[in-house]
Amino acid sequence: MQAVVSAQNKHWFSNILPYLTIAIGAFLAAFALQVFLFPNRLIDGGIVGLAMIGAYTFGKSLFAPLLFLLNIPFLFLAYRSIGKGFVFYMLYALITFSLWSVAIHHFAPGWEFHGETLEVVVVGGAILGVGLGLIIRYGGCTDGTEILGIIINNKTGITVGQVILICNIFIFGAAGLAFQDWHPPLLSLITYIVVIKIMDAVIVGLDETKSVLIISKKSKEITQAIIHELGLGLTIMYGRGGFSGDEREIIYVIVERLQLAELKELIYSHDPQAFIAIENLHEVANGNQGHNGKGKKWRKLLGNIFSFSSATK
């Protein structure tokens, strides 16, 4: 009975966790905008940046309504192209982000930070990156340019990151024309780079996990060494050389970054001619972690968006 109650509590917590985390991320993002960016005439990228330009022009109290209105077309696009689940999480993120922005603007005007440029860019960008990273990691979204990027990518093959980068070039350019001053847009661009880097760390996680493919004539010796000396699990796949036609075993291993050097040393000690291919992994999950798979498709897609974005920098 106790085990059943514990499982129910765990299931309840796993269901409520995305909403709670998105709300916390929305608060951090709104805090960064209202405390660091707005007081120093900086903007974010994407639709949020357009809403901020409108708020600078017509009044800061209009930021939340403008953000919501500008994202409405992208909500319809997301509904048609991605699915209802994503739209629900995006709508929830937009509402919480807008409410936090209104609350901080009206009830905490004394929180505004006016400091050195480096402090504003680094601290404000880091807080915004953490907030947006939490939102995206749990399936939410506050910016329609990602939706546009996904659709264009599906139709033309242009990467999502390239679409977002091109959109932001126009948005930062529009800010320079609106402000009649190119200093804030340039600082905004630097802040945006900080945001992307921090956001990547939050979405992917601080632990760097690698996948390693090993092709060697001594695969059996290397397999035994990896299992018994490093204590790592692995998978054996079977392949054939494209040129030689020889059948051979391919070893697949997932390893933490700190173990990578030790793994390579072990492999080359058994076969100096071994072929090794190493890739970064964004996430490693299995059925024992309580994931039900629901909604994972768009979460993984959004997580990859910002890896593409940072790769285009």
C-alpha positions, 0 to 999 in steps of 0.5 A, spaced: 500 500 500 505 504 501 509 503 495 502 504 491 501 511 495 509 513 493 508 511 486 502 516 486 505 521 489 511 521 484 506 520 478 503 527 481 509 530 482 512 528 475 505 531 472 506 538 476 513 539 475 513 542 468 508 547 470 512 549 476 518 549 472 515 553 467 512 558 472 519 559 475 523 560 468 517 565 466 519 569 473 526 569 472 525 571 464 520 577 466 525 579 472 531 579 467 527 584 462 524 588 467 530 589 472 536 589 467 534 590 460 528 595 460 532 600 464 538 600 460 534 600 453 536 593 451 532 588 447 532 581 447 531 577 440 525 575 436 518 576 438 520 578 445 525 584 442 519 586 437 514 587 443 520 591 447 521 596 441 514 597 441 514 598 449 519 603 448 516 607 443 508 607 446 509 605 453 512 600 457 506 598 460 504 595 453 509 590 453 505 584 455 499 585 451 504 586 445 508 580 446 501 576 446 498 579 440 505 578 436 505 571 438 498 569 436 499 568 429 505 563 431 500 560 435 495 558 430 502 556 425 504 551 431 497 548 432 497 546 424 504 544 424 506 542 431 500 540 435 495 541 440 500 539 446 505 544 444 500 550 443 498 548 450 505 549 453 506 555 449 500 559 451 501 557 458 508 560 458 506 566 455 501 567 460 505 566 466 511 570 463 506 576 461 503 576 468 510 576 471 512 582 467 506 586 469 507 584 476 514 586 476 513 592 472 507 595 477 509 592 484 516 592 484 519 599 480 524 599 485 528 593 483 530 597 476 538 596 476 542 601 473 550 599 473 556 598 469 554 595 462 558 589 463 554 587 469 547 589 465 550 584 459 552 578 463 548 578 469 541 580 466 543 575 460 545 570 465 538 570 468 534 571 462 538 565 459 536 561 465 529 563 465 528 561 458 532 555 458 527 552 464 521 554 460 524 550 453 527 544 457 520 543 460 516 544 453 514 551 453 516 557 449 515 565 449 517 566 442 514 565 435 520 565 431 522 558 433 515 556 430 517 560 424 524 557 424 521 550 424 516 551 419 521 554 414 526 548 416 521 543 414 519 546 407 526 549 405 532 545 409 534 552 412 536 550 419 532 553 425 538 557 427 539 560 421 532 562 421 532 565 428 539 569 426 536 572 420 530 574 424 534 577 429 539 581 425 532 585 422 530 586 429 536 589 432 537 593 426 529 595 427 531 597 434 537 601 432 532 605 427 527 606 432 532 608 438 536 613 433 542 610 436 546 603 435 549 603 441 543 599 445 542 594 439 550 592 439 549 591 447 543 587 446 546 583 441 552 581 446 547 580 451 543 575 446 549 571 445 550 570 453 543 568 453 544 563 448 550 560 451 546 560 458 540 557 455 544 551 452 547 549 459 540 549 462 537 545 456 542 540 455 545 540 462 551 541 465 554 534 465 557 533 458 555 526 456 559 523 449 557 517 445 563 513 442 563 509 436 569 504 436 571 500 430 577 495 431 580 488 429 580 487 437 573 489 439 572 483 443 579 485 447 576 492 448 569 490 450 572 486 456 576 492 458 571 497 457 566 493 461 571 490 467 576 496 467 572 502 466 565 499 469 561 501 463 555 498 459 556 498 451 552 495 445 555 491 440 553 492 433 555 489 426 557 492 420 561 491 414 567 495 411 564 499 405 571 498 401 574 491 404 567 488 405 569 485 411 564 484 417 566 487 423 563 488 430 562 496 432 562 498 439 557 503 442 559 506 449 556 512 452 561 516 457 561 522 461 566 527 459 571 526 465 572 518 463 573 520 455 580 520 456 581 514 460 576 510 455 581 513 449 587 511 452 584 504 454 582 503 447 589 505 444 593 500 449 589 494 445 589 497 438 593 503 436 589 503 429 582 503 432 577 508 429 573 512 434 568 517 433 565 521 438 559 525 439 556 530 444 549 527 447 544 532 449 540 527 453 540 520 455 533 517 458 530 510 459 524 507 461 526 507 468 526 514 469 518 515 469 518 518 462 511 517 459 513 520 452 508 524 452 510 531 449 517 529 448 517 530 441 516 538 441 521 538 447 526 535 444 525 539 438 525 546 442 532 543 446 535 542 439 533 549 436 538 553 441 543 548 439 543 550 432 542 557 434 549 557 438 552 553 432 551 559 427 554 564 432 
